[in-house]
Amino acid sequence: MFYRSEFSSSPSHSQFLNIDGYAVANARLGFRGDNGFSLFLWSRNLTNTNYFEILLPGAGNAGHYAAVLGDPRTMGLTLKFNVK
């Protein structure tokens, strides 16, 4: 579980560049055998939380803002076999 409290993404005070706190849960479940075989099911942002990584003022002070969005839910399967 990752949690980030509310913060400002700008060194100058602006109510439009404050980011609300958010929590992101990652999970991994799997099996690792003695023969070099492993199988893992994993997920990032398991609850599919929408959040901003950062908010930025636009160039030229024209009142535009840009944002970097957080990653959506991602799920995968990792299968590994070591040959000796």
Protein Blocks (a to p, Z undefined) as FASTA:
>chain_A
ZZdddddfbfbdcfklcccdddddddddddddfkopacddddehklopacdfbdcddehi
lopacdddddddddddddddddZZ
